[in-house]
Amino acid sequence: MISVGIDVSKGKSTVCLLKPYGEIICKPFEVQHTEKDLEELANLLQKLDGEIKMVMEATGIYHLPILTFLLEEGFFISVINPFMMKRFARDNSLRGAKNDRLDSVMIASYGIEKWHKLKKYEVNDGIYPELRFLGRQYHRFMQTHVKHVQELTHLLDHTAPGLKAMFNSWNEHSNRDKLSDFVERFWHFDLITSLSREEFVEQYLLWAKEKKYHQSRSKAEKIYDVRRLHNGHALVALAGIDPPPYESGQFVGTHRKISKRGSPILRKIGFEVMRMLKSHKEPEDNAVYNYILKKEAEGKNKKLAKIAGLNKFLRIYYARVMEVYR
């Protein structure tokens, strides 16, 4: 009765030979997944007296070379679920130490304790492993695909919010995605904003004709009008200095704290700008400066007055920037 614990790694395995009552036949040793080393392991096992059962964890594809070779040699091999091995190790190790040698001993101990419950690994027909392998490859491909789509969506939400909603999703009949084709052509938002409205509309219609999409002048004009923020309130919300509404029935809360749900970097830099503005003499463009003084005169503490000044500054900034696009 000999339990052979095999801790599988990439390209090699650590093997431990164990008898009942914890008697180790030989210290754990490494076996490379080469024909020479595997043949030496098989010769060693064939020289042993007594029934031999091998135990290893399922490791995706890493265990397949040594598993296949030993099965061809006619050995009894049980491939166990790693979760079961993890629970067994947790119940039989107080310190929780872990390395390849200790793991091989633990796997061999599992074989001794579960000797009569071990199930021999059965080789499936070739079609089933291939289908399982292809299924896993497809799953990984879809994970990568979805990740790239999400990254594209995040970039579009950052540079041109609302653009994604203007295009239909994947077309199963043509096997094409209109949004992806559009982004491939107009890969940077400057390629849109650097053109006049009429120039962009003409280029959009030409692109739609080449790709055999519906040529919509109104959609091209909507795309051209897409902006990062739709009004000054949105810019204030981006900084996270907007007090969220709090209403219930006829009650309307007025003394509200800022949300702090926006960009902490923008909020921090904006506050530092207000602090530096207040620490210098009155500038020529004094609207924000005087607004901070007004809030302090109303009894607001200096910090709240600066936040109010930042709120006003962002609204003025938004209005002046948007004048460029009108």
C-alpha positions as CSV (number, residue, x, y, z in Angstrom):
1,M,0.0,0.0,0.0
2,I,2.0,3.0,-1.3
3,S,0.5,6.4,-2.0
4,V,2.4,8.5,-4.5
5,G,1.7,12.2,-4.1
6,I,2.5,14.3,-7.2
7,D,2.5,18.1,-6.9
8,V,2.3,19.4,-10.4
9,S,4.0,22.6,-11.6
10,K,4.6,24.0,-15.1
11,G,7.2,21.7,-16.7
12,K,8.0,19.6,-13.6
13,S,6.4,17.8,-10.7
14,T,7.5,17.0,-7.1
15,V,6.9,13.4,-6.1
16,C,6.6,11.8,-2.7
17,L,6.2,8.1,-1.9
18,L,4.3,7.4,1.3
19,K,3.3,4.3,3.3
20,P,0.6,4.1,6.0
21,Y,1.4,5.7,9.4
22,G,3.4,8.5,7.7
23,E,6.4,6.3,6.6
24,I,8.2,8.1,3.8
25,I,9.8,5.7,1.4
26,C,12.1,8.4,-0.1
27,K,12.3,12.1,0.3
28,P,10.3,14.3,-2.1
29,F,12.1,14.7,-5.4
30,E,11.6,16.6,-8.6
31,V,10.7,15.1,-12.0
32,Q,11.0,17.1,-15.1
33,H,8.2,16.6,-17.7
34,T,10.7,15.0,-20.2
35,E,10.6,11.5,-21.6
36,K,13.8,10.6,-19.8
37,D,12.8,11.7,-16.3
38,L,9.3,10.2,-16.7
39,E,10.7,6.8,-17.7
40,E,13.0,6.9,-14.7
41,L,10.0,7.6,-12.4
42,A,8.1,4.7,-14.0
43,N,11.0,2.3,-13.5
44,L,11.3,3.3,-9.9
45,L,7.7,2.7,-9.2
46,Q,7.7,-0.7,-11.0
47,K,10.4,-1.9,-8.6
48,L,8.3,-1.3,-5.5
49,D,6.3,-4.0,-3.8
50,G,2.7,-3.5,-2.9
51,E,-0.3,-1.8,-4.4
52,I,0.4,1.7,-5.8
53,K,-2.0,4.5,-6.2
54,M,-1.0,7.9,-7.5
55,V,-2.7,11.2,-6.5
56,M,-2.4,14.6,-8.2
57,E,-4.4,17.8,-8.4
58,A,-6.2,18.9,-11.6
59,T,-4.1,21.9,-12.9
60,G,-5.7,22.8,-16.2
61,I,-3.1,21.6,-18.7
62,Y,0.1,21.3,-16.6
63,H,-0.7,17.8,-15.3
64,L,-1.5,16.4,-18.7
65,P,2.1,15.3,-19.7
66,I,2.8,13.3,-16.6
67,L,-0.8,12.0,-16.4
68,T,-0.8,10.8,-20.0
69,F,2.6,9.1,-19.6
70,L,1.8,7.3,-16.4
71,L,-1.6,6.1,-17.7
72,E,0.1,4.6,-20.7
73,E,2.3,2.7,-18.3
74,G,-0.8,1.2,-16.6
75,F,-0.6,2.9,-13.2
76,F,-3.6,3.8,-11.0
77,I,-4.0,7.6,-11.0
78,S,-6.6,9.6,-9.2
79,V,-7.0,13.3,-10.2
80,I,-8.7,15.3,-7.4
81,N,-10.3,18.6,-7.2
82,P,-7.9,21.3,-5.9
83,F,-10.6,22.6,-3.6
84,M,-10.8,19.2,-1.8
85,M,-7.1,19.1,-1.4
86,K,-7.1,22.6,0.0
87,R,-9.7,21.7,2.6
88,F,-7.7,18.5,3.5
89,A,-4.5,20.5,3.9
90,R,-6.2,23.1,6.1
91,D,-7.6,20.5,8.4
92,N,-4.2,18.7,8.7
93,S,-1.8,21.6,9.0
94,L,-1.7,24.0,11.9
95,R,0.9,26.5,10.6
96,G,-0.2,26.4,7.0
97,A,3.3,26.1,5.6
98,K,3.5,25.6,1.9
99,N,6.1,24.6,-0.7
100,D,6.3,21.9,-3.4
101,R,7.9,19.3,-1.2
102,L,5.3,19.8,1.6
103,D,2.5,19.8,-0.9
104,S,3.6,16.5,-2.3
105,V,3.7,15.0,1.2
106,M,0.2,16.3,1.9
107,I,-1.1,14.9,-1.4
108,A,0.4,11.5,-0.6
109,S,-1.2,11.7,2.9
110,Y,-4.6,12.4,1.2
111,G,-4.1,9.2,-0.8
112,I,-3.5,7.1,2.3
113,E,-6.4,8.6,4.2
114,K,-8.8,8.3,1.2
115,W,-7.4,5.1,-0.1
116,H,-10.6,3.2,-0.6
117,K,-12.5,6.3,-1.9
118,L,-10.0,7.2,-4.6
119,K,-11.5,7.0,-8.1
120,K,-9.3,6.0,-11.0
121,Y,-9.0,8.6,-13.7
122,E,-10.8,7.5,-16.8
123,V,-9.6,8.6,-20.2
124,N,-12.4,10.2,-22.3
125,D,-12.7,9.8,-26.0
126,G,-10.5,12.3,-27.9
127,I,-13.5,14.5,-28.9
128,Y,-14.4,15.5,-25.3
129,P,-11.0,16.8,-24.2
130,E,-10.8,18.8,-27.5
131,L,-14.3,20.2,-26.9
132,R,-13.4,21.2,-23.4
133,F,-10.1,22.8,-24.5
134,L,-11.9,24.7,-27.3
135,G,-14.6,25.8,-24.9
136,R,-12.0,27.2,-22.5
137,Q,-10.2,29.0,-25.3
138,Y,-13.4,30.5,-26.5
139,H,-14.2,31.6,-22.9
140,R,-10.8,33.3,-22.6
141,F,-11.2,35.0,-26.0
142,M,-14.6,36.3,-24.9
143,Q,-13.2,37.6,-21.7
144,T,-10.5,39.5,-23.6
145,H,-13.1,40.8,-26.1
146,V,-15.4,42.0,-23.4
147,K,-12.5,43.7,-21.6
148,H,-11.5,45.6,-24.8
149,V,-15.1,46.6,-25.5
150,Q,-15.4,47.9,-21.9
151,E,-12.2,49.9,-22.3
152,L,-13.4,51.4,-25.5
153,T,-16.7,52.3,-23.8
154,H,-14.9,54.0,-20.9
155,L,-12.7,56.0,-23.3
156,L,-15.8,57.1,-25.3
157,D,-17.6,58.1,-22.1
158,H,-14.6,60.2,-21.2
159,T,-14.0,61.9,-24.5
160,A,-17.4,61.9,-26.1
161,P,-20.2,61.0,-23.7
162,G,-23.4,60.0,-25.5
163,L,-21.6,58.8,-28.7
164,K,-22.1,55.1,-28.0
165,A,-25.9,55.5,-27.7
166,M,-26.0,56.9,-31.3
167,F,-24.9,53.7,-32.9
168,N,-26.5,50.3,-32.9
169,S,-24.7,47.4,-31.4
170,W,-23.3,44.3,-33.2
171,N,-25.2,43.4,-36.4
172,E,-25.6,39.7,-36.6
173,H,-26.5,39.7,-40.3
174,S,-23.4,41.7,-41.5
175,N,-21.1,40.6,-38.6
176,R,-20.0,44.2,-38.2
177,D,-20.1,46.8,-35.5
178,K,-20.9,50.3,-36.6
179,L,-19.4,52.0,-33.5
180,S,-16.1,50.1,-34.0
181,D,-15.9,51.1,-37.6
182,F,-16.6,54.7,-36.7
183,V,-13.9,54.8,-34.0
184,E,-11.5,53.2,-36.5
185,R,-12.1,56.1,-38.9
186,F,-12.4,58.9,-36.4
187,W,-10.0,57.5,-33.8
188,H,-9.4,60.8,-32.0
189,F,-12.0,63.4,-30.9
190,D,-9.8,66.1,-32.4
191,L,-10.5,64.7,-35.8
192,I,-14.1,65.8,-35.3
193,T,-13.7,69.1,-33.4
194,S,-10.9,70.3,-35.8
195,L,-13.4,70.3,-38.7
196,S,-16.3,72.6,-39.3
197,R,-19.8,71.2,-39.0
198,E,-20.2,71.0,-42.8
199,E,-16.7,69.4,-43.3
200,F,-17.4,66.7,-40.7
201,V,-20.9,66.0,-42.1
202,E,-19.5,65.5,-45.5
203,Q,-16.7,63.2,-44.2
204,Y,-19.2,61.2,-42.2
205,L,-21.5,60.7,-45.2
206,L,-18.6,59.6,-47.3
207,W,-17.5,57.1,-44.6
208,A,-21.1,55.7,-44.3
209,K,-21.2,55.3,-48.0
210,E,-17.9,53.4,-48.1
211,K,-19.0,51.1,-45.3
212,K,-22.5,50.7,-46.7
213,Y,-24.2,52.2,-43.7
214,H,-27.3,54.4,-43.7
215,Q,-26.2,57.9,-44.7
216,S,-27.8,60.2,-42.1
217,R,-27.0,63.9,-42.1
218,S,-28.9,64.5,-38.8
219,K,-26.9,61.8,-37.0
220,A,-23.7,63.4,-38.2
221,E,-24.8,66.7,-36.9
222,K,-25.7,65.2,-33.5
223,I,-22.2,63.5,-33.3
224,Y,-20.6,66.9,-34.0
225,D,-22.5,68.5,-31.2
226,V,-21.4,66.0,-28.6
227,R,-19.6,67.7,-25.7
228,R,-17.9,66.5,-22.6
229,L,-20.4,68.2,-20.2
230,H,-23.8,69.4,-21.1
231,N,-23.9,72.5,-18.7
232,G,-22.1,74.3,-15.9
233,H,-23.9,72.2,-13.3
234,A,-22.3,69.1,-14.8
235,L,-18.8,70.5,-14.4
236,V,-19.5,71.4,-10.8
237,A,-20.8,67.9,-10.2
238,L,-17.6,66.5,-11.8
239,A,-15.6,68.3,-9.1
240,G,-17.9,66.8,-6.5
241,I,-18.6,70.2,-4.8
242,D,-22.4,70.2,-5.6
243,P,-24.7,69.8,-2.6
244,P,-27.1,66.9,-3.5
245,P,-30.8,67.7,-3.1
246,Y,-32.6,66.5,0.0
247,E,-36.4,66.8,-0.2
248,S,-39.3,64.9,1.3
249,G,-42.9,66.1,0.9
250,Q,-43.0,69.7,1.7
251,F,-39.6,69.7,3.5
252,V,-36.6,71.0,1.5
253,G,-33.2,70.7,3.0
254,T,-31.0,73.8,2.4
255,H,-27.9,73.3,4.6
256,R,-26.3,70.5,2.7
257,K,-22.7,69.2,2.5
258,I,-20.9,68.8,-0.8
259,S,-21.2,65.4,-2.4
260,K,-17.5,64.6,-2.9
261,R,-18.6,62.1,-5.6
262,G,-16.6,63.7,-8.4
263,S,-12.9,63.9,-9.2
264,P,-10.9,64.4,-6.0
265,I,-7.9,65.7,-8.0
266,L,-10.1,68.4,-9.7
267,R,-11.6,69.3,-6.3
268,K,-8.1,69.5,-4.6
269,I,-6.5,71.6,-7.4
270,G,-9.5,73.8,-7.5
271,F,-9.4,74.5,-3.8
272,E,-5.7,75.3,-4.0
273,V,-6.4,77.7,-6.8
274,M,-9.0,79.5,-4.7
275,R,-6.6,79.6,-1.7
276,M,-3.8,81.1,-3.8
277,L,-6.3,83.6,-5.3
278,K,-7.4,84.7,-1.9
279,S,-3.8,85.1,-0.6
280,H,-2.9,87.6,-3.3
281,K,-4.2,91.1,-4.0
282,E,-7.4,91.6,-6.0
283,P,-6.9,90.7,-9.7
284,E,-8.4,92.6,-12.6
285,D,-10.9,89.8,-13.3
286,N,-12.3,90.0,-9.8
287,A,-15.6,88.2,-10.1
288,V,-14.6,85.1,-8.2
289,Y,-12.4,87.1,-5.7
290,N,-15.2,89.4,-4.8
291,Y,-17.6,86.4,-4.5
292,I,-15.4,84.8,-1.9
293,L,-15.2,88.1,0.0
294,K,-19.0,88.3,-0.2
295,K,-19.5,84.8,1.3
296,E,-17.0,85.5,4.1
297,A,-19.0,88.7,4.9
298,E,-22.2,86.7,5.1
299,G,-20.6,84.6,7.9
300,K,-19.3,81.6,6.0
301,N,-16.0,80.3,7.3
302,K,-13.0,80.7,5.0
303,K,-13.1,77.1,3.7
304,L,-16.7,77.2,2.8
305,A,-16.2,80.5,1.1
306,K,-13.4,79.1,-1.1
307,I,-15.6,76.1,-2.0
308,A,-18.4,78.6,-3.0
309,G,-15.8,80.5,-5.0
310,L,-14.7,77.3,-6.8
311,N,-18.3,76.6,-7.7
312,K,-18.7,80.1,-9.3
313,F,-15.3,79.8,-11.0
314,L,-16.2,76.5,-12.7
315,R,-19.5,77.9,-14.0
316,I,-17.7,80.9,-15.4
317,Y,-15.0,78.7,-16.9
318,Y,-17.6,76.4,-18.5
319,A,-19.5,79.4,-20.0
320,R,-16.3,80.9,-21.5
321,V,-15.1,77.7,-22.9
322,M,-18.4,76.9,-24.5
323,E,-18.3,80.2,-26.3
324,V,-15.5,78.9,-28.4
325,Y,-17.7,76.1,-29.8
326,R,-20.7,78.2,-30.5
